[in-house]
Amino acid sequence: MSQLFRHLPSMDQVLAGLCAVTEFKSLPRPLVKDLVNEFLDVCREEIRGEVLTAVEQLSLDALLPRLKAYVRAKARPHFRRVLNGTGVVIHTNLGRSLLAKPAIQAVAEACGHYSNCEFDLSTGQRGSRYSHVEKILCDITGAEAALVVNNNAAAVFIMLETLAKGREVIVSRGQLVEIGGSFRIPDVMTKSGAVLHEVGATNRAHVHDYENAINDETGALMRVHTSNFRVVGFTKEVSQPEMRALGDKYNLPVIEDLGSGTLYSLEGAGLLGEPTVQQTVAQGADVVSFSGDKVLGGPQAGIIVGRKRYIDRIKKNPINRAMRIDKMTLAALEATLRLYLDMEEARRTVPTLKMITASQDALKSKARRLVDAIRDQLGDRATVSMKKGMSRVGGGAFPEYDLPGTMVTVGVQNISVGDLKNALLDTDPPLVARIEDDLFLLDPRTLTASELKLAASALRQAVDRLTS
Ligand SMILES: *Cc1c(COP(=O)(O)O)cnc(C)c1O
């Protein structure tokens, strides 16, 4: 055995062999060296374990295919593109919304060049970074003023910290939600210094519940979108117009956390009962917050719109500086918002809206193309078919609505659906799929047209690996 160790190729031989391959030439040399060392250690371990037992197994030529696979897998970036075959459009774990093409271009432009990020080109003096999106946000939503922070969680925090610190905020018990990832309305409120005053029962709250709770300590009235759950049956929540009337009567600001928020009415897509941001503003909410990367389909951001006298106070809050958005976010947000100046254009070009509102015919035709692509790759090794199924909007938006569509099911003899799903996490690119009723499903709604072939290729890679 000790003889065998000496037959392992040397570091220099291995490096020369590896770097003759174009794909590895551009990798940082020290990284490749570390990985080769690790790989040689694995080989030594296998000699000790009598996995490698013959001199021929130890030649560079014999080891090179494994070595390449090892380096390829370990040297690739940690942050990677994946294919979303789940049908959850705003999948928080998969990065939420895809940006529209103009927004992608705007980001590239913003980060590759200097810009007027905080520079006023009409005076040559320092400008405000928020000026790039405030007017367009006001034009679209009808609000007097607007401010953008890092995400909606930050927006909720800064609204409360500014308008209600040390004061009571009245919220319906049915709206004290946990959004996931440890964002709970009661906790955020505590951290902001506002004091939560719960009213109503879990399923019902009335105007008189709020009115009875108002006292000298009251700083604001608040409504929170229940995003990811739904109370059904005997329920009642107080509407925004009712809140407005109460706010006027007692001279209190009305805060609304819309969660996802939408600028485009999705009633046409069958998603009923969701007021748009425009409607919420028109109904009299003083400050309204919503996410940039949920249904809006833009970059991660927390958008606050509302009355100037409140927004001005929020802008001046020193915490605002700690929640400041980056120039790439600004560029992407402005480009996305410009698409909303023509609502139909937004529906056609903002990927999130396009996926949510895709027609049954379009989804079926995409499913057919996916089936063809998979058959091209796997031939008779797989059974591929289509069936009706449901997608989800996701992102804590419209939880009560499934979106009907056409799914593609794939079955491979002697491979379990679970093994197939797991093997797809290690393909290039990885493909995230769904298992439902013991069936392996891909939902073409969340795969773009150019990704259908990639998904099929990922399936072949997975099946190849599982059957080799
Ligand atoms: C998603 C959500 C948030 C948090 O928004 P992020 O943009 O993820 O920070 C806050 N409130 C509600 C009601 C939400 O749905």
Ligand as a Chemical Component Dictionary entry (heavy atoms), coordinates in Angstrom:
data_LIG
# 
_chem_comp.id                   LIG 
_chem_comp.type                 NON-POLYMER 
_chem_comp.pdbx_formal_charge   0 
_chem_comp.three_letter_code    LIG 
# 
loop_
_chem_comp_atom.comp_id 
_chem_comp_atom.atom_id 
_chem_comp_atom.alt_atom_id 
_chem_comp_atom.type_symbol 
_chem_comp_atom.charge 
_chem_comp_atom.model_Cartn_x 
_chem_comp_atom.model_Cartn_y 
_chem_comp_atom.model_Cartn_z 
_chem_comp_atom.pdbx_ordinal 
LIG C1 C1 C 0 -43.786 40.656 3.178 1  
LIG C2 C2 C 0 -44.383 41.530 4.225 2  
LIG C3 C3 C 0 -43.580 42.352 5.026 3  
LIG C4 C4 C 0 -42.091 42.368 4.879 4  
LIG O1 O1 O 0 -41.744 42.884 3.639 5  
LIG P1 P1 P 0 -40.234 42.672 3.095 6  
LIG O2 O2 O 0 -40.215 43.471 1.843 7  
LIG O3 O3 O 0 -40.077 41.215 2.900 8  
LIG O4 O4 O 0 -39.334 43.210 4.134 9  
LIG C5 C5 C 0 -44.180 43.135 5.972 10 
LIG N1 N1 N 0 -45.519 43.125 6.142 11 
LIG C6 C6 C 0 -46.335 42.341 5.398 12 
LIG C7 C7 C 0 -47.802 42.367 5.662 13 
LIG C8 C8 C 0 -45.787 41.512 4.411 14 
LIG O5 O5 O 0 -46.583 40.738 3.671 15 
# 
loop_
_chem_comp_bond.comp_id 
_chem_comp_bond.atom_id_1 
_chem_comp_bond.atom_id_2 
_chem_comp_bond.value_order 
_chem_comp_bond.pdbx_ordinal 
LIG C1 C2 SING 1  
LIG C2 C3 SING 2  
LIG C2 C8 DOUB 3  
LIG C3 C4 SING 4  
LIG C3 C5 DOUB 5  
LIG C4 O1 SING 6  
LIG O1 P1 SING 7  
LIG P1 O2 DOUB 8  
LIG P1 O3 SING 9  
LIG P1 O4 SING 10 
LIG C5 N1 SING 11 
LIG N1 C6 DOUB 12 
LIG C6 C7 SING 13 
LIG C6 C8 SING 14 
LIG C8 O5 SING 15 
# 
